[in-house]
């Protein structure tokens, strides 16, 4: 039943007071998770060019908003306002062909050394978008089966994706609420070859929704806390392990591969990517051990993460023991196949038991196809040990330093105490532009401006100004579709993104 007439008459303060529950649906690595894993990866970068790039808060925010952007086209689906065009651009933005096209656009139209602020923001946005897609591949391919196996749920994605956003909120780890920035002038030509016409307006509604709801410093954590309360009881193993670095695909285990993948994209932008650095992550990550050699368990899987898209299902892959004897395996790329078969990861599953305590080497032979149009010339190998109970073969590893995930400064972060039912209806939170996470000249004004008086305004929203933030000069409250989207999202009917995973793609079948 449509409730638009009722919803559009509610003030934002009233809507905020109502965000106390309701069914939640999601099929995407949580948006808040994407933003924070990307932020943590930036903070773990070693000194160098990328660290210098992100020293500017505006540039860093462009990367963090880029880390949310690929799901923006799915946001309107959650309140029944989605379009095939929005879904098409969102899906395309998740994959390596888009990343490579963006790189080539920059090299042709805005090449290094990226002197202007706008150039640096364009690059940072690309790095965030790329990080998002890689994280989805890792999380979906490695973590979700563990959730199903250990928590016994039939829909691990529907539980773990919104749940992990909620866990971050309750654990006090939400720090980032980036200003909205979308380089429309870059994106429109990159979406030009899709079978749907993508315009600036196509992107506007979902981008506004991300900025004013999910990434808002108080509304985002508030919504996330309701997700914790719903999902935590059903996935207790996930609740306990979503930040465990030893668990392949956990949020913390994504930080290192995200950091190194962004470094690889940066090198690709400069035309100096070295194939020797193709592998940007591995599970288990040395000196960690493969958790089990038992066939048919998620703990016996070994994986590689790449800095360039690879035709993983056509690559020559092998696993061998220390003596060189081959171990029988199946191999696959990312869980969802990906358009064109390009994958940023490869996973192998043994089909015969691996010996506890033994050392194995996973290899990808030369000749693998890359999305750049070249073939690999090197053998890419990763050696690991299978865990065992023999202290002589498998001595304790001790405390291995995890990737640093700095909690927020509670003295200055407005989200630190957000989200309790006691403050859910605080009118002071609704409509303060300074609280909206926007710069003084931000393209997205306070979301409650005109929420009541403009409810019946049918004037179309202004299109984004290419090269600027997502809705430059446009007041989202003047679009009836936007009012409905914001209203229903804040009421809590379905306050999560529902991203179908590449419905046009077949799953990458094991070999």
Phi, psi and omega per residue, in radians:
X1 nan 2.279 3.116
X2 -1.402 2.384 -3.126
X3 -2.173 0.578 -3.010
X4 -1.112 -0.691 -3.086
X5 -1.125 -0.640 3.120
X6 -1.295 -0.759 -3.050
X7 -1.158 -0.677 -3.073
X8 -1.258 -0.233 3.120
X9 -1.591 -0.152 -3.117
X10 -1.453 2.377 3.055
X11 -1.252 2.802 -3.137
X12 -1.099 -0.631 3.129
X13 -1.073 -0.732 3.117
X14 -1.142 -0.742 3.135
X15 -1.082 -0.729 3.133
X16 -1.055 -0.670 3.141
X17 -1.146 -0.330 -3.086
X18 -1.641 0.029 -3.087
X19 -1.426 1.114 -3.065
X20 -2.060 0.155 3.127
X21 2.812 -2.707 -3.072
X22 1.731 2.802 -3.128
X23 -1.148 2.518 -3.132
X24 -2.165 2.336 3.133
X25 -2.219 2.470 3.118
X26 -2.788 2.490 2.948
X27 -2.368 0.931 3.092
X28 -2.660 2.437 2.899
X29 -0.741 2.214 -2.989
X30 -0.946 2.471 3.135
X31 -1.036 -0.763 3.125
X32 -1.113 -0.618 3.071
X33 -1.102 -0.780 3.105
X34 -1.016 -0.838 -3.092
X35 -1.091 -0.716 -3.056
X36 -1.376 -0.678 3.047
X37 -1.044 -0.718 3.111
X38 -1.136 -0.743 3.092
X39 -1.097 -0.727 3.099
X40 -1.141 -0.673 3.103
X41 -1.072 -0.741 3.108
X42 -1.049 -0.732 -3.096
X43 -1.283 -0.307 3.097
X44 -1.665 -0.008 3.131
X45 -1.069 2.490 3.043
X46 -1.277 2.848 3.078
X47 -0.981 2.443 -3.120
X48 2.759 -2.853 -3.031
X49 -1.110 -0.732 -3.120
X50 -1.202 -0.712 3.077
X51 -1.034 -0.719 3.097
X52 -1.133 -0.700 3.123
X53 -1.013 -0.795 -3.043
X54 -1.470 0.044 3.084
X55 -1.161 -0.416 3.095
X56 -1.460 2.099 -3.107
X57 -1.015 -0.595 3.124
X58 -1.157 -0.635 3.115
X59 -1.237 -0.771 3.107
X60 -1.057 -0.738 3.115
X61 -1.070 -0.625 3.103
X62 -1.078 -0.676 3.093
X63 -1.186 -0.736 -3.114
X64 -1.173 -0.684 3.081
X65 -1.228 -0.606 3.039
X66 -1.038 -0.590 3.124
X67 -1.182 -0.315 3.068
X68 -1.685 -0.469 -2.952
X69 -0.955 -0.740 -3.060
X70 -1.011 -0.376 3.097
X71 -1.610 -0.019 -3.043
X72 -1.115 -0.618 -3.121
X73 -1.233 -0.282 3.081
X74 -1.591 -0.281 -3.091
X75 -0.994 -0.799 -3.133
X76 -1.110 -0.387 3.101
X77 -1.040 -0.556 -3.037
X78 -1.179 -0.310 3.106
X79 -2.149 0.421 3.032
X80 1.290 0.335 -3.110
X81 -2.006 0.246 -3.092
X82 -1.295 2.807 3.120
X83 -2.312 2.700 3.061
X84 -1.037 -0.597 3.141
X85 -1.120 -0.785 3.139
X86 -1.121 -0.739 3.116
X87 -1.102 -0.641 -3.105
X88 -1.130 -0.795 -3.118
X89 -1.214 -0.632 3.132
X90 -1.105 -0.808 -3.128
X91 -1.058 -0.805 -3.093
X92 -1.093 -0.648 -3.089
X93 -1.180 -0.239 -3.108
X94 -1.382 -0.269 -2.846
X95 -1.988 2.845 -3.088
X96 -1.097 -0.600 3.072
X97 -0.991 -0.654 3.078
X98 -1.144 -0.756 3.139
X99 -1.048 -0.776 -3.141
X100 -1.144 -0.701 3.096
X101 -1.085 -0.715 3.124
X102 -1.110 -0.768 3.115
X103 -1.007 -0.803 -3.110
X104 -1.191 -0.585 3.071
X105 -1.097 -0.790 -3.138
X106 -1.112 -0.757 -3.108
X107 -1.116 -0.552 -3.127
X108 -1.498 -0.596 -2.974
X109 -1.957 -0.419 -3.078
X110 -2.629 1.149 -2.971
X111 -1.307 2.936 3.039
X112 -0.949 2.642 0.361
X113 -1.685 0.294 3.065
X114 0.971 1.110 -3.022
X115 -1.354 -0.709 -3.045
X116 -1.407 2.771 3.084
X117 -1.055 -0.730 -3.121
X118 -1.098 -0.696 3.097
X119 -1.075 -0.781 -3.119
X120 -1.167 -0.632 3.104
X121 -1.193 -0.675 3.076
X122 -1.028 -0.771 3.138
X123 -1.147 -0.787 -3.129
X124 -1.074 -0.728 3.097
X125 -1.019 -0.792 3.089
X126 -1.008 -0.784 -3.127
X127 -1.075 -0.670 3.096
X128 -1.190 -0.767 3.101
X129 -1.050 -0.796 -3.141
X130 -1.071 -0.743 3.131
X131 -1.045 -0.735 3.136
X132 -0.991 -0.890 -3.084
X133 -1.107 -0.724 3.116
X134 -1.111 -0.725 3.130
X135 -1.090 -0.699 3.093
X136 -1.052 -0.758 -3.121
X137 -1.094 -0.771 -3.124
X138 -1.177 -0.859 -3.089
X139 -1.067 -0.830 -3.060
X140 -1.228 -0.664 -3.046
X141 -1.401 -0.541 -3.040
X142 -1.919 -0.653 -2.983
X143 -1.563 -0.653 -2.995
X144 -1.125 -0.668 3.111
X145 -1.140 -0.540 3.070
X146 -1.184 -0.666 3.078
X147 -1.069 -0.788 3.137
X148 -1.118 -0.726 -3.083
X149 -1.208 -0.728 -2.994
X150 -1.645 -0.541 3.123
X151 -1.728 -0.153 3.047
X152 1.153 0.548 -3.137
X153 -1.723 2.558 -3.116
X154 -1.429 -0.368 -3.134
X155 -2.179 1.318 -3.072
X156 -1.087 -0.576 3.139
X157 -1.172 -0.788 -3.130
X158 -1.134 -0.367 3.108
X159 -1.641 -0.866 -2.979
X160 -1.305 -0.614 -3.070
X161 -1.130 -0.986 3.079
X162 -1.208 -0.581 -3.109
X163 -1.056 -0.759 -3.101
X164 -1.153 -0.582 3.016
X165 -1.073 -0.730 3.114
X166 -1.141 -0.667 3.128
X167 -1.105 -0.726 3.109
X168 -1.033 -0.702 -3.124
X169 -1.149 -0.858 -3.079
X170 -1.202 -0.536 3.126
X171 -1.415 0.050 3.046
X172 1.243 0.545 -3.065
X173 -1.862 0.032 -3.130
X174 -1.382 2.143 -3.067
X175 -2.192 -0.549 -2.890
X176 -1.807 2.286 2.993
X177 -2.384 1.338 -2.983
X178 -1.186 2.607 3.001
X179 -1.129 2.595 3.135
X180 -1.231 2.295 3.048
X181 -2.640 2.187 3.090
X182 -2.427 2.081 3.137
X183 -1.398 1.403 -3.028
X184 -1.021 -0.620 -3.108
X185 -1.116 -0.493 3.067
X186 -1.404 -0.747 -2.978
X187 -1.229 -0.709 -3.032
X188 -1.020 -0.826 3.090
X189 -1.149 -0.514 3.134
X190 -1.260 -0.447 3.074
X191 -1.613 0.043 -3.027
X192 -1.178 -0.405 -3.109
X193 -1.606 0.019 3.098
X194 -1.235 2.808 -3.122
X195 -1.421 0.125 3.057
X196 -2.168 2.558 3.106
X197 -1.416 2.090 -3.118
X198 -1.842 2.179 3.109
X199 -2.070 3.006 3.067
X200 -1.046 -0.700 3.120
X201 -1.117 -0.534 3.112
X202 -0.998 -0.690 -3.082
X203 -1.461 -0.326 -2.924
X204 -1.087 -0.844 -2.998
X205 -1.110 -0.803 -3.132
X206 -1.174 -0.674 3.111
X207 -1.111 -0.762 3.081
X208 -1.034 -0.735 -3.095
X209 -1.103 -0.750 3.085
X210 -1.045 -0.810 -3.032
X211 -1.209 -0.675 -2.972
X212 -1.725 -0.165 3.117
X213 -2.129 -1.201 -2.989
X214 -1.175 -0.660 -3.072
X215 -1.770 0.113 3.068
X216 -1.195 2.437 -3.007
X217 -1.153 -0.324 3.068
X218 -2.000 -0.708 -3.114
X219 -1.174 -0.701 3.137
X220 -1.036 -0.949 3.089
X221 -1.047 -0.606 3.134
X222 -1.089 -0.822 3.116
X223 -1.115 -0.692 -3.114
X224 -1.103 -0.633 -3.130
X225 -1.132 -0.564 3.073
X226 -1.181 -0.542 3.109
X227 -1.202 -0.664 3.068
X228 -1.009 -0.861 -3.070
X229 -1.083 -0.558 -3.131
X230 -1.368 -0.754 -2.954
X231 -1.677 -0.504 -3.066
X232 -0.957 -0.738 -3.133
X233 -1.121 -0.431 -3.076
X234 -1.572 -0.333 -3.097
X235 -2.297 1.155 -3.069
X236 -1.139 -0.628 3.103
X237 -1.105 -0.757 3.122
X238 -1.091 -0.726 3.124
X239 -1.017 -0.677 -3.093
X240 -1.415 -0.371 -2.940
X241 -2.151 0.092 -3.050
X242 -1.170 -0.281 3.091
X243 -1.998 0.223 -3.133
X244 -1.365 2.077 -3.104
X245 -1.145 -0.469 3.139
X246 -1.271 -0.221 -3.103
X247 -1.644 1.974 -3.139
X248 -0.987 2.263 3.096
X249 1.555 -0.091 3.076
X250 -1.140 2.860 -3.108
X251 -1.039 -0.746 3.140
X252 -1.195 -0.639 3.133
X253 -1.190 -0.252 3.074
X254 -1.438 -0.288 -2.977
X255 -1.106 -0.878 -3.117
X256 -1.071 -0.907 3.088
X257 -1.033 -0.627 3.090
X258 -1.110 -0.789 3.135
X259 -1.033 -0.839 -3.089
X260 -1.272 -0.526 3.072
X261 -1.181 -0.731 3.073
X262 -1.073 -0.661 3.069
X263 -1.099 -0.675 3.119
X264 -1.143 -0.738 3.113
X265 -1.110 -0.696 3.087
X266 -1.039 -0.768 3.110
X267 -1.144 -0.675 3.089
X268 -1.087 -0.686 3.085
X269 -1.039 -0.577 -3.109
X270 -1.612 0.011 3.136
X271 1.196 0.481 -3.080
X272 -2.264 0.410 3.133
X273 -1.162 2.289 -3.121
X274 -1.787 2.130 -3.109
X275 -1.015 -0.401 3.105
X276 -1.052 -0.359 3.140
X277 -1.810 0.418 -3.114
X278 -1.050 -0.725 -3.130
X279 -1.442 2.006 -3.090
X280 -1.852 -0.036 3.115
X281 -2.945 2.742 3.109
X282 -2.627 2.596 3.035
X283 -2.265 2.086 0.043
X284 -1.320 2.533 3.119
X285 -1.480 2.187 -3.121
X286 -0.993 2.394 0.118
X287 -1.617 0.259 3.106
X288 -1.113 2.728 -3.064
X289 -1.898 2.699 2.971
X290 -1.091 2.279 -2.939
X291 -1.218 -0.414 -3.129
X292 -2.814 2.686 3.015
X293 -1.857 0.143 -3.076
X294 -1.304 2.307 -3.119
X295 -1.174 2.485 3.028
X296 1.456 0.154 3.099
X297 -1.970 2.675 3.117
X298 -1.173 -0.392 -3.115
X299 -1.285 -0.206 -3.104
X300 -1.703 0.116 -3.120
X301 -1.530 2.392 3.027
X302 -2.038 2.565 -3.005
X303 -2.519 2.708 2.999
X304 -2.149 2.571 3.051
X305 -2.064 2.411 -3.028
X306 -1.967 2.666 3.083
X307 -1.548 -0.031 3.086
X308 -2.500 2.537 3.109
X309 -1.061 2.354 -3.086
X310 -2.166 2.528 2.971
X311 -1.366 1.350 -2.979
X312 -1.116 -0.617 -3.069
X313 -1.284 -0.265 3.097
X314 -1.868 0.026 3.131
X315 -1.324 2.651 3.080
X316 -1.538 1.930 -3.001
X317 -2.093 2.448 3.110
X318 -2.504 2.755 3.044
X319 -2.311 2.237 -3.091
X320 -2.386 2.597 3.057
X321 -1.355 -3.121 -3.080
X322 -1.093 -0.490 3.138
X323 -1.393 -0.149 -3.082
X324 1.652 -0.099 3.134
X325 -1.179 2.269 -3.101
X326 -1.243 2.538 3.030
X327 -1.858 2.265 -3.121
X328 -1.200 2.373 -3.076
X329 -2.511 2.860 2.754
X330 -1.949 2.617 3.117
X331 -2.296 2.705 -3.133
X332 -2.727 2.839 3.014
X333 -1.600 -2.562 -3.090
X334 -1.111 2.721 -3.040
X335 -0.947 -0.619 -2.988
X336 -1.762 0.104 3.083
X337 1.475 -0.971 3.141
X338 1.447 2.510 3.115
X339 -1.101 2.254 -3.102
X340 1.359 -0.038 3.130
X341 1.433 0.114 -3.125
X342 -1.329 2.335 -3.065
X343 -2.393 2.548 3.041
X344 -1.701 0.186 3.112
X345 -2.670 2.840 3.098
X346 -2.411 2.373 -3.138
X347 -2.185 2.396 3.060
X348 -2.074 2.464 3.071
X349 -2.099 2.148 3.096
X350 -1.190 2.497 3.082
X351 -1.847 0.036 2.984
X352 -2.410 2.623 -3.069
X353 -1.008 2.477 3.005
X354 -1.629 2.524 -3.051
X355 -1.305 2.233 3.078
X356 -1.017 2.358 3.127
X357 1.446 -0.203 -3.102
X358 -1.377 2.765 3.112
X359 -1.840 2.378 -3.131
X360 -2.274 2.691 3.101
X361 -2.167 2.151 3.069
X362 -1.628 2.227 -3.089
X363 -2.248 2.490 2.943
X364 -1.989 2.057 -3.044
X365 -1.262 2.776 3.032
X366 -1.002 2.711 3.123
X367 1.753 0.053 3.083
X368 -1.219 2.462 -3.118
X369 -1.451 2.379 3.100
X370 -1.934 2.683 -3.125
X371 -1.145 -0.290 3.100
X372 -1.296 -0.112 -3.139
X373 1.612 0.186 -3.138
X374 -2.031 2.971 3.052
X375 -1.938 2.601 3.102
X376 -1.261 2.597 3.120
X377 -1.906 -0.201 -3.032
X378 -1.972 2.766 2.922
X379 -1.502 2.253 3.129
X380 -1.904 2.064 -2.985
X381 -2.238 2.626 3.053
X382 -2.444 2.184 -3.118
X383 -1.848 2.395 -3.125
X384 -2.559 2.866 3.104
X385 -1.952 2.504 3.047
X386 -1.454 2.337 -3.108
X387 -1.152 2.734 3.140
X388 -2.724 3.004 -3.131
X389 -1.621 -0.067 -3.122
X390 -1.469 1.958 -3.079
X391 -1.149 -0.367 3.104
X392 -1.318 -0.794 3.122
X393 -1.306 -0.642 -3.052
X394 -2.210 1.250 -3.140
X395 -1.141 2.701 3.128
X396 -0.979 2.439 -3.136
X397 -1.487 -0.243 -3.098
X398 1.349 -2.981 3.140
X399 -1.407 2.003 3.093
X400 -1.648 2.239 -3.054
X401 -1.091 2.183 3.099
X402 -1.428 2.872 2.989
X403 -1.103 2.406 -3.072
X404 -1.323 2.217 3.041
X405 -2.163 1.592 -3.012
X406 -1.202 2.234 3.071
X407 -1.241 2.860 -3.130
X408 -1.202 2.755 3.012
X409 -1.402 1.823 -3.018
X410 -1.179 -0.251 3.129
X411 -1.366 -0.306 -3.081
X412 -2.245 -0.244 -3.067
X413 -1.504 2.047 -3.095
X414 -1.196 -0.240 -3.122
X415 -1.547 -0.089 -2.981
X416 -1.056 -0.659 -3.120
X417 -2.003 0.349 -3.099
X418 -1.424 2.680 2.927
X419 1.815 -0.011 3.082
X420 -1.422 2.683 -3.110
X421 -1.104 -0.439 -3.111
X422 -1.130 -0.574 -3.108
X423 -1.817 0.169 -3.030
X424 -1.088 -0.534 -3.087
X425 -1.856 0.330 -3.099
X426 -1.175 1.933 -3.115
X427 -1.088 -0.389 -3.134
X428 -1.117 -0.409 3.134
X429 -1.378 -0.385 -3.013
X430 -1.675 1.912 2.985
X431 1.735 0.147 3.050
X432 -1.523 1.932 -3.088
X433 -1.016 -0.554 -3.135
X434 -1.184 -0.371 -3.122
X435 -1.578 -0.106 -3.018
X436 -1.483 0.062 3.113
X437 1.273 0.366 -3.073
X438 -1.924 2.600 3.014
X439 -1.238 2.850 -3.092
X440 -0.968 -0.600 -3.129
X441 -1.842 0.500 -3.043
X442 -1.066 2.638 -3.120
X443 -1.302 -0.377 -3.060
X444 -1.900 1.902 -3.100
X445 -1.317 3.068 3.113
X446 -0.938 2.268 -2.982
X447 -1.182 -0.306 -3.106
X448 -1.663 0.102 3.131
X449 -1.198 1.973 3.100
X450 1.357 0.321 -3.065
X451 -1.059 -0.582 3.111
X452 -1.595 -0.879 -2.998
X453 -1.196 -0.456 -3.089
X454 -1.705 0.183 -3.034
X455 -1.010 -0.545 -3.097
X456 -1.753 0.120 -3.109
X457 -1.273 2.130 -3.100
X458 -1.797 0.187 3.130
X459 -1.163 2.435 -3.104
X460 -1.225 2.660 3.110
X461 -1.247 2.645 3.089
X462 -1.247 2.524 3.141
X463 -1.332 2.639 3.079
X464 -1.110 2.577 3.076
X465 -1.459 2.043 -3.072
X466 -0.890 2.336 3.101
X467 1.563 -0.084 -3.122
X468 -1.990 -2.978 3.131
X469 -1.155 2.955 -2.810
X470 -1.017 -0.625 -3.027
X471 -2.356 0.901 -3.007
X472 -0.984 2.108 3.103
X473 1.444 -0.010 -3.075
X474 -1.805 2.404 3.081
X475 -1.710 1.897 -3.074
X476 -1.083 -0.405 -3.115
X477 -1.257 -0.197 -3.117
X478 -1.554 -0.012 3.089
X479 -1.764 2.103 3.118
X480 -0.972 -0.663 3.125
X481 -1.097 -0.703 3.123
X482 -1.162 -0.736 3.128
X483 -1.016 -0.801 3.140
X484 -1.118 -0.745 -3.125
X485 -1.060 -0.863 -3.128
X486 -1.125 -0.726 -3.112
X487 -1.062 -0.923 -3.077
X488 -1.167 -0.628 3.111
X489 -1.107 -0.758 -3.108
X490 -1.282 -0.528 3.064
X491 -1.092 -0.446 3.080
X492 1.701 0.296 3.139
X493 -1.096 -0.882 3.119
X494 -2.611 1.227 -2.988
X495 -1.476 0.742 3.044
X496 -2.445 2.745 3.131
X497 -1.346 2.475 3.109
X498 -2.036 1.590 -3.060
X499 -1.730 1.884 3.035
X500 -1.215 2.314 -3.061
X501 -1.428 1.732 2.988
X502 0.738 1.138 -3.088
X503 -1.064 -0.405 3.140
X504 -1.456 -0.113 -3.071
X505 -1.814 2.477 3.023
X506 -1.485 2.596 3.114
X507 -1.092 2.588 -3.119
X508 -1.338 1.809 -3.010
X509 -1.211 2.415 3.077
X510 -1.029 2.579 3.116
X511 -1.700 nan nan
